[in-house]
């Protein structure tokens, strides 16, 4: 597609979608889109309205780069053991350059109340979706990598308006959905120190600025250790947390995983299955993690310059099968957000900031120091299925543990109603 035709197509898309931002969520009637008043904040702590408005020339440039992709030769095996298969990625990237429409994704975001506030010198972007039900519980939810706030959008209706999804009004939540520093429309730290503990403190500050006297927190992937760090720090008002990638691996398992040895003796059937899943992940699927934890700047050049490279890097996550639960458009909403915000490198630095602190290792995440209530849901398609025996060793105040029958690493995205039902059940005793 030449530049003039691409620009014309984009202009047509914009005109067609002009009214979408005011229709999407409002049509469902699930959320009060705009707060009745903007939160009053001290000087320097202002909360500013935010709207996504990507320039047309950025989209034209993206399509140009996609069309000019230089492809490698085909893999020499018939499976995914060497990485993302050429034919599969070509199909995704070609659709990205010809059929995908970013303006629809932009409209999804702009149909929701978005804000920016500056914390410790970094702009923090967040969505604030209020429930129409009285006494809704405030909940801050944290995404992971390679995710974004997109992975949480389908939970807004079920969480803010439970009766519309078979739940009870008294289980409703007011939602705060921030983009982590270096991700999406949040700012990029220009110095070191934005590790999990720093993000946890920033989230507590955000909830304070929003005027919440009490609230709960939820997270998966990096969001799980961020929520766990909040629970360790126990800021005023935090009642408890829910996580769906818990750090439960005990010391004897962590030692073997690190050394690459056989499973420890004496494991139960569920514990052995969990060990084998973790062992497979450590040996076959965490190369991306090692690279970003040690050389985020180096890999960042390729991810920032090549759309196909970025798509492959993100697509290979989740064992290279994200289409099991997500549509092409959903995957590309997320990938395009990383591209347009130039956040491949800045998001990768979170791995470097946290070094070897294993996300599933109890000691690495200092779970023994958490005294606040912890709730866990285990989804079958996760990196590993945390056994309840390990979970109770890791978290001394475990108030809820439940294994469900569907959903994976992106559970909120893949199974939003089931995920929302789990949060309602998990936090019910804390209301």
C-alpha positions in Angstrom: 0.0 0.0 0.0 1.5 3.4 -1.0 1.6 6.3 1.5 -1.3 8.3 0.0 -3.6 5.3 0.0 -2.6 4.3 3.5 -3.3 7.9 4.8 -6.7 7.9 3.0 -7.6 4.5 4.6 -6.6 5.8 8.0 -8.7 9.0 7.6 -11.7 6.9 6.6 -11.2 4.7 9.7 -11.1 7.8 11.9 -14.3 9.2 10.5 -16.1 5.9 10.8 -15.0 5.5 14.5 -15.5 9.1 15.6 -18.5 8.2 17.8 -17.2 4.9 19.1 -15.4 6.3 22.1 -18.7 7.5 23.6 -20.7 4.4 22.7 -18.7 1.3 23.7 -19.0 1.0 27.5 -22.0 3.3 27.8 -24.0 1.0 25.6 -23.5 -1.8 28.1 -24.5 0.5 31.0 -21.9 -1.1 33.3 -19.7 1.8 34.3 -20.1 5.4 35.3 -17.7 6.6 32.7 -16.7 10.0 34.2 -16.2 10.7 37.8 -18.5 13.3 39.2 -15.5 15.4 40.2 -11.8 15.4 39.6 -9.8 14.4 42.7 -8.4 17.4 44.5 -4.7 16.9 44.8 -1.9 19.0 46.4 0.2 21.1 44.1 2.5 18.9 42.1 0.2 15.9 42.6 -2.4 16.8 40.0 -4.4 14.2 38.3 -4.8 15.2 34.6 -7.3 13.8 32.1 -5.7 11.8 29.3 -6.9 10.8 25.8 -5.1 8.6 23.3 -4.5 10.3 19.9 -1.9 8.6 17.8 -0.8 10.7 14.8 -1.6 9.3 11.4 2.0 9.4 10.3 3.0 6.9 13.0 0.5 4.4 11.6 1.7 5.1 8.0 5.3 4.5 9.2 4.3 1.3 10.9 2.7 -0.1 7.8 5.7 1.0 5.7 8.1 -0.9 8.0 5.9 -4.0 8.0 5.8 -4.0 4.2 9.6 -3.8 4.1 10.2 -6.7 6.5 13.2 -8.8 5.8 12.3 -12.3 6.7 14.7 -15.0 7.9 14.7 -18.5 6.3 12.3 -21.1 7.6 13.0 -23.1 10.7 14.6 -26.5 10.2 12.2 -28.4 12.4 8.4 -29.1 12.2 7.6 -27.8 15.6 8.1 -24.7 17.8 11.3 -25.9 19.4 13.4 -23.3 17.5 11.0 -20.5 18.3 8.1 -18.8 16.4 7.5 -20.6 13.1 8.0 -18.5 10.0 4.6 -19.1 8.3 2.7 -18.4 11.5 4.4 -15.1 12.1 4.2 -14.0 8.5 0.5 -14.5 8.6 0.1 -12.4 11.7 2.5 -9.6 10.5 0.9 -9.4 7.1 -2.5 -9.0 8.7 -1.0 -6.3 10.9 0.1 -4.3 7.9 -3.1 -4.7 5.8 -6.2 -5.6 7.9 -5.6 -4.5 11.4 -7.2 -1.2 12.6 -5.5 0.5 15.5 -8.3 3.1 15.7 -10.6 0.5 17.1 -8.2 -0.2 19.9 -7.8 3.6 20.5 -11.6 3.9 20.7 -11.7 1.2 23.4 -9.3 3.2 25.6 -11.0 6.5 24.9 -14.4 5.1 25.8 -13.0 4.9 29.4 -11.9 7.7 31.8 -8.1 7.9 31.6 -5.8 10.0 33.7 -2.1 10.8 34.2 -0.4 11.7 37.5 3.3 12.2 38.2 4.8 10.1 41.0 8.5 10.3 41.9 9.1 12.1 38.6 7.4 9.6 36.3 4.1 10.0 34.7 1.7 7.2 35.6 -1.2 6.5 33.2 -4.3 4.8 34.6 -7.9 4.0 33.8 -10.4 4.7 36.6 -13.8 2.9 36.1 -16.3 3.5 38.9 -19.2 1.3 39.7 -22.8 2.6 39.8 -23.4 0.4 42.9 -23.0 2.0 46.3 -20.2 0.9 48.6 -18.2 -0.6 45.8 -14.8 -1.8 46.9 -11.8 0.0 45.4 -9.4 -2.3 43.6 -6.1 -1.6 41.9 -5.1 -4.2 39.3 -1.6 -4.5 37.8 -0.8 -6.1 34.4 2.4 -7.9 33.5 4.8 -8.3 30.5 4.1 -8.6 27.6 0.7 -7.2 28.6 -0.8 -3.9 29.2 -4.1 -2.4 30.4 -5.7 -4.0 27.3 -5.6 -7.4 29.1 -7.9 -6.0 31.9 -10.5 -4.2 29.8 -12.9 -7.1 29.5 -13.2 -7.4 33.3 -14.5 -3.8 33.8 -18.1 -4.7 33.2 -18.2 -7.9 35.4 -16.3 -6.2 38.2 -18.1 -2.9 38.3 -21.6 -4.2 37.6 -21.8 -7.8 38.9 -25.6 -8.1 38.5 -25.3 -7.8 34.8 -23.1 -10.9 34.8 -24.9 -13.1 37.3 -23.3 -11.6 40.4 -24.5 -9.5 43.4 -24.4 -5.7 43.6 -22.7 -5.9 47.0 -19.7 -7.5 45.3 -19.0 -4.5 43.0 -15.6 -2.9 42.6 -14.3 0.6 41.7 -11.4 -0.1 39.5 -8.0 1.6 39.1 -5.9 0.1 36.2 -2.5 1.7 35.9 0.1 1.2 33.3 3.4 0.3 34.9 6.4 2.7 34.6 8.0 2.1 31.2 4.8 0.5 29.8 2.1 1.9 27.5 1.2 5.5 28.1 3.1 5.8 31.4 6.4 7.6 31.4 9.7 6.0 31.1 12.1 6.2 34.1 15.3 7.9 33.1 17.3 6.4 36.0 17.5 3.2 37.9 15.5 2.2 41.0 12.0 1.5 39.6 11.9 -2.1 40.8 8.9 -4.0 42.2 9.1 -2.3 45.6 9.2 1.2 44.1 6.2 0.4 41.9 4.3 -0.9 44.9 5.0 2.3 46.8 3.8 4.3 43.8 0.6 2.4 43.6 -0.1 3.1 47.3 0.5 6.8 46.6 -1.8 6.6 43.6 -4.6 5.2 45.7 -4.0 7.8 48.4 -4.2 10.6 45.8 -7.5 9.2 44.6 -8.8 9.5 48.2 -9.4 5.8 49.0 -9.3 5.1 52.7 -9.3 1.3 52.1 -8.8 -0.8 49.0 -7.5 -4.2 47.7 -4.9 -5.1 45.1 -4.7 -7.7 42.3 -1.9 -8.8 40.0 -0.6 -11.5 37.6 2.8 -12.0 36.0 4.8 -8.9 37.2 1.6 -7.6 38.7 1.7 -10.5 41.2 5.0 -9.6 42.8 4.0 -5.9 42.7 0.8 -6.7 44.6 2.9 -9.0 47.0 5.3 -6.1 47.6 2.4 -3.9 48.5 1.2 -6.5 50.9 4.7 -6.7 52.5 4.9 -2.9 52.8 1.3 -2.9 54.2 0.5 0.8 53.3 -2.4 2.4 55.2 -5.7 1.3 53.7 -4.6 -1.9 51.9 -6.8 -4.7 53.1 -5.4 -7.6 51.2 -4.4 -8.9 47.8 -5.3 -11.5 45.1 -2.7 -13.0 42.8 -2.9 -15.5 40.0 0.8 -16.3 39.5 1.8 -16.8 43.1 5.4 -17.2 44.3 5.0 -20.6 46.1 8.1 -22.7 45.1 9.8 -23.6 48.4 13.5 -23.5 49.0 14.2 -27.1 48.1 12.5 -26.8 44.8 14.1 -23.4 44.0 17.5 -24.9 44.6 16.9 -27.7 42.2 15.4 -25.4 39.5 18.4 -23.2 39.7 20.8 -26.2 39.4 18.8 -28.0 36.8 18.7 -31.2 38.8 16.0 -33.9 39.2 12.8 -33.3 41.3 13.3 -33.4 45.1 12.2 -36.5 46.8 8.9 -36.7 48.7 6.8 -34.5 46.5 3.1 -35.2 46.2 1.5 -35.8 42.8 0.4 -32.1 42.5 3.7 -30.9 43.7 5.6 -33.0 41.2 3.4 -31.8 38.4 4.1 -28.2 39.5 7.9 -28.9 39.6 7.9 -30.4 36.1 6.0 -27.4 34.7 8.5 -25.0 36.3 11.4 -27.2 35.2 10.2 -27.1 31.6 9.7 -23.3 31.8 13.2 -22.7 33.2 14.9 -25.0 30.6 12.9 -24.1 27.5 10.8 -21.0 27.7 12.5 -18.3 29.8 15.2 -17.2 27.3 13.3 -13.9 26.9 13.5 -13.3 30.6 17.2 -14.0 30.8 17.9 -11.7 27.9 15.9 -8.8 29.3 17.2 -9.3 32.8 20.8 -9.1 31.6 20.8 -7.1 28.3 17.6 -5.1 27.9 19.3 -2.3 26.0 20.8 -4.8 23.5 17.6 -6.6 22.6 15.8 -3.2 22.7 17.5 -2.1 19.4 15.9 -4.9 17.4 12.5 -4.6 19.1 12.4 -0.8 18.6 13.5 -0.9 15.0 11.5 -3.9 13.6 7.8 -4.4 13.9 8.2 -8.1 12.9 10.9 -8.5 15.5 8.7 -7.0 18.2 5.7 -9.2 17.2 7.9 -12.3 17.3 9.3 -11.5 20.7 5.8 -10.9 22.2 4.2 -13.8 20.3 6.8 -16.3 21.5 5.7 -15.7 25.0 3.1 -18.1 26.5 4.8 -21.0 24.7 4.2 -19.4 21.3 0.5 -20.2 21.4 -1.3 -17.0 22.4 -4.0 -17.6 19.7 -5.3 -20.4 21.9 -7.3 -17.8 23.8 -6.8 -14.5 22.1 -7.9 -13.1 18.7 -5.4 -11.7 16.2 -6.8 -8.2 16.9 -6.5 -8.6 20.6 -2.8 -9.7 20.3 -2.1 -6.8 17.9 -3.8 -4.2 20.1 -1.2 -5.1 22.7 1.8 -5.4 20.3 0.8 -2.1 18.6 0.7 -0.3 21.9 4.2 -1.4 22.6 5.3 -0.2 19.2 3.5 3.2 19.2 4.7 4.0 22.7 8.2 2.9 22.0 8.2 0.9 25.2 9.9 -2.4 24.2 13.2 -1.4 25.8 11.8 0.6 28.8 9.4 -2.3 29.7 12.3 -4.8 29.4 14.3 -2.9 32.0 11.9 -4.1 34.7 13.5 -7.5 34.3 17.0 -5.9 34.7 15.8 -4.0 37.8 14.7 -7.2 39.5 17.6 -9.4 38.3 17.3 -12.9 39.5 14.3 -12.5 41.8 12.3 -15.4 40.5 8.7 -14.5 40.1 7.5 -18.0 41.3 10.1 -18.5 44.1 8.7 -17.8 47.6 12.0 -16.7 49.1 12.8 -14.4 46.2 9.5 -12.6 46.6 9.8 -12.6 50.5 6.4 -14.1 51.0 7.2 -15.0 54.6 7.1 -11.2 55.4 3.5 -10.8 54.2 1.0 -10.6 57.0 -1.9 -9.1 55.2 -4.6 -11.5 53.8 -3.7 -13.2 50.5 -6.0 -14.8 48.0 -4.9 -17.1 45.1 -6.6 -18.5 42.1 -4.9 -21.2 40.1 -5.6 -21.3 36.4 -4.8 -24.5 34.5 -3.0 -22.8 31.6 -0.6 -20.9 33.8 3.1 -21.3 33.7 2.6 -23.8 36.6 -0.3 -24.8 38.8 0.6 -23.8 42.3 -0.2 -26.6 44.8 -2.2 -25.5 47.8 0.5 -27.2 50.1 3.1 -24.8 48.7 0.8 -21.9 48.8 0.1 -22.4 52.5 3.8 -22.7 53.3 4.5 -19.5 51.4 1.7 -17.2 52.6 0.9 -17.4 56.3 -2.4 -15.5 56.0 -3.9 -17.3 53.0 -7.6 -16.6 53.1 -8.7 -18.0 49.7 -7.3 -20.7 47.4 -9.2 -22.0 44.4 -8.3 -24.0 41.3 -10.5 -23.4 38.3 -11.0 -25.4 35.1 -10.1 -23.0 32.4 -7.9 -19.9 31.7 -4.2 -19.4 31.5 -1.5 -16.8 31.9 -3.7 -14.0 30.7 -6.7 -15.1 32.7 -8.4 -11.7 32.9 -8.2 -11.4 29.1 -9.0 -15.0 28.3 -11.8 -15.7 30.8 -13.0 -12.3 32.1 -16.2 -13.4 33.7 -14.6 -16.4 35.5 -11.7 -14.2 36.6 -14.1 -11.6 37.9 -16.2 -14.2 39.8 -12.9 -15.3 41.4 -12.1 -11.8 42.6 -15.6 -11.3 44.0 -15.3 -14.6 46.0 -11.7 -13.9 47.0 -12.4 -10.4 48.5 -15.9 -11.0 49.9 -14.6 -11.6 53.5 -12.7 -8.3 53.4 -15.6 -6.0 52.7 
